[in-house]
Amino acid sequence: MIITDITARNLLKYEKLDLHGLPDSGLIGISGENESGKSSVGETICFALFGRSFSLGPDEGKQMLRWGAASASVRLRFLVRDEPYEIARFLDSDGNHSAKLSRVDGDKPIATGIDRVDQALTDLVGFDFDEYIDAFYLAQREIHAPDAGSKAVKKMAGLAALEQVGDEIAREVREENQASAGLNKEILHLEGQLNELAIDERVLPQLEQQRERLANGARLIKTQLEETEQAATRYAEDWPALKSAEGGRRVQNFFKFLFLLVAVVAGAAWYVLTQMAGSEQAQQVGALLARIPQWQADYVPYLLYGAIGAAALFLLTWLLGIGTRARIRKLGQNGPELANRLDALRKLDLNLFPEPETEDTGEATDEDAASGDETTDASAETDQAIETLRPALDDAAVERLVSRVRRNEATPDDVRGYMKDKDDEIEPVLVRSKIEVGDLSKDIGAERERLETAAKLKQDIELAREKIKEHAERAELRELAGELLTLSGRDVSRRFNSEVRDLVGRLLPLFTEGRYQHLQIDDNLNVRVFSTEKKDFLNIEEISSGTQRQIMLAMRLAVSQQLVSSLVKDRQFLFLDEPFAFFDAARTLSALKVLPKLSDEITQIWVVAQRFPEEARDEFAVLIDCGHDIVELSV
């Protein structure tokens, strides 16, 4: 960046400041007594570029106004890579401040507004206010070694980017550690919830086994009751037919005996009368038959016919008896079947509700009492019903009934009476079992929910631990990166210091007429100089103040060169406000001769002094004289 023109109105000391056609290389000298307005030129340049000066902050712009003026303005033209640009600023006593950056040959501004102009200018020229102050502007009487920790020096050295990355890495490490700490708190909270659940893995299997046992027992009781009732129904339906068949069988047996007797007697009488005629047996049979009213001897043949008919009837009755017996056997099977079922039902264990083995803690929570009231009442009612019926169903009476049923002697009413009593005994058991199975199902559901909640909590805890591990790994990786950056920063810093030392080593002999040629510069840019006279390195405090300022000036110029080389990469101006305040004439003349030769990039050098040696005036491309009474300055 090379300044070509400055136009200012009512700024600081000057009503008018017009510096035009400034050379792009060589020395521009500004001389004058104290308070003559020399530094105002440098302050004007600084304000034009950055909206503030070295001595005034960005919110103190009104103090840049000339005393009594209502407003002020400045236009500064400059070259960047040989392209002309102009920056203009305006401010007034009310604190209004405007800015515009544009190309001299352009139609539209590059940026308007203070913030946009500041950013656009920094992007254009390669440095901001802090870097300008540290590298290209030496304030009046302010000459010392550059601060190794300053923003400009770090940026020049390449440390600013490393530090920014390092700060970002440190922030990320803190965030990872904070995330891990937050997850640890979350794990403690989740573990507390898990402990409150007090999960016992044995509870759910026990509840499921208890429900299965109770459901199976109730199912068995209900099945046997239904099968017994079905058998009792068949018994009751077939019992009248059985008894009728048994009565028919008795009638058939009577007539079968009667027909057999008639056939035998009639046949025997016929045989005796016809085949043993004249015998004593024949006479006896004849005498017996003669007692029958209206009996005649001609009826003897009919005895044979009667015997044959009676035999036929006997045979028919016998055949009918076979069918009746078969029917009786079939109908009679209901009795033994029902008897077996009654006996099994009698022996069936109805004690499905053994008392649980619990430890008496002497306490019961309100929740336990509330949830158990309904079940307790139902259980008490069923238990009472069972106990009430048991005396009517004693084993001896049931045994007699079973025996009679087995022989098909018990009436359907007897069976129905017993089944009613048994149904009344079993129904409360089934009701209670249904209630308890339902309660167990609820308990199982609740326990499963608890187990699912516990599983989810364990999963969340494990996930949180995995995340902590991931955060720890990322933090460890970033810490390693930070360590590598630190090592890189040290290497960059040493390399930068070495480059500064080499630059100062080339400049210093020019300023000191060869008396001091070698320097030692540590990581903080502290300087020790080698004295050819004393053959040793000396601390900066061990040499004269004039030589100190020569060395410090060389250091500042070396830093300026570094900024140009690393960031600006273009021709650059330098503004030195009274750099030779403690130099004698010889040192001042020597320095002025050396300055234009220091760098191929730093070509335009502004130098401010109260007075320059007469023999040094020829060294300046432009020399500007200031005075106390001069309020309009132009070149």
C-alpha positions, 0 to 999 in steps of 0.5 A: 500500500502506497499513499499518493494523496491526502485531502483533509478538512478541519481535522486535528490542527489543520483547516486544510491538509492537501498532500498530492502527488506523493512519490511512491518511493523514497523518504517523505520528511516532516519537520517542525517544532513541538506542537507544530502539527507534525504528528497530526499528519500521521494521525490523519493517515491513521484515521483515514484508514481505520476511523481512529488514531493511535491515541484515540479510540474508535468511540472518540472520533469527535476529538479528531475535529479541529477546535470549533469545527462542526464537521470534518472530512478526509480523503486518502488515495493509495495504490495496492498492486499499482491499482488506485483506490480512495477511502473517504471519511466524514464525521461531525460534532454529533458523533456521526461518522460515515465511510466509503471505499472505492476504486478511483476509476470505478463507478460504484463503491467497494464498500460503504459504512464503517464496519463494511469499509474496515473489513473491505480495507483489511481484505484489500491491504492485508492488515488491520489497525493493530497490525498497522500500529505494530508494524508500519506506524512508530508513534512519537518517542515510542520505540521498543522491541515488538511484543512477541505476544501481540496480535500482529507479531503472531499473525506475521509469524503464522502463530495466529492461525495456530493459536486460533486452531489451538483455542478451538481445540481447547474449546472442543476439549472443554466441550467434550469434558463437559459433555462427559461430566453431563453424561456422568450426572445422567448415569447417576440419575439413571442408576438412581432410578434403576435402584428405586425399581429394585428389580428381582429377576426371580419375581416374573417367573414366579408370578407366571408359574403361579398364574399357570398353576392356578389357571391349569388347576381351575381348568382341570376342575372346570373340565372335570365338572363339565364332563361329570355334568355331561355324564350326569345328564346322560345318566338322567336321560337314560335312567328311565329307559334303563328302568323300563328295560329292566322291568320288561326283562322281568316280565319276559323272564316270567313269560319265558318260564311260563311258556317253557313250563307249558311246553314241557307239561303239555308235551309230557302229557301228550307223550304219556297219553299217546306213547304210554297208553294204558300205563299207570302214568297214563291213567294218572295224567288222564285223571288229572286232565279229566278234572279240567272242565269240558275236557274230552279225550279227543283233545289229546292231539291238541296237547302236542299242538299246545306244547309246540306253540308254548315252545315257540313262544318260549323261543320268541320270548328268549330272543326278545330277552337277548335284545333287552339284555343288550339294551340294559347293558348299553344303558347301564354303562352310564352308571359306572362312567358317572360313578367313576367321574363322581369319584374323581370329582370327589377326590379332586383337590380344590385347594388352589390357593395355598397361603403365601409364605411371607415375612411379617414386617408389621407394616403395610403400605396404603398402596398394598392395602388398596390394591388388595382390598378387592381380591381379599374380599372376593377370596373371603367370600369364596372361602366362606362359601366353600366352608359352608358347603363342606359338611353337606358333602361328606365322604361317606354320603358321597361314597354311598351315592357313587356306589348306588350310581355305579349299580344304576340304583341312584335316581336322577334327582339324587344325582342332580342334588349332589351335582348342584351341591358340588357345583355350588362348592366349585363355583366360588373356587372358579370365581376366585381363581378367575379373580386371582388369575386376573390379578396375577396377569396385572401383576405380571404386566406391571412386572414386565413393564418394570423389567422393560423400564429397567432394561431401557434404563440399563440400555440408556446407561450403557449408551451414556457410557459409550458416549463418555468413551467416545467423548474421552477418545475425542478429547484425548485426540484433541489434546494430542492435536493441541500438543502437536500444535504447541510444538508446531507453534514453538517451531514456527516461533523459533523460525520467525525469530530466526528470520527476524534475527537475520533481518536485524543482523543485516540492518543493524550494521548499517545503523551502527556503522558495523559495531554491532553485527550479531544478535541473540533473540529469544522466543519473547523477542528479547535482544542481546547484541554482540559487541566487537569491542568486548567480544561478548553478547551484551544485554540491551541495557548495557549499551548506550541509549542511542545505540539501544534505539538504533537496535530497536529501530532495526527490530521494528523495521525487521518486523515491518519487513516480515509483515510485508513478506508474510501478509501484504506481499506488495509495496508498503509505506512506513510512518516513523514519528520521531524515530531519531529523538535521541540520535545525534546528528551523525546517527540521524544522517546515517539512518536516513541514508540507510532507510531507503536501502532497507527493503525492496518492498518498503519503498515509501517511508515517512519520517517525522523529526523536529529538525533534520541535519542540513546535509540530510535534506538531499536524502528526502524525496519530499520534505514538509515543514510545519509551524505553529501558525500553519493551519493550512498545509499543502504540497 
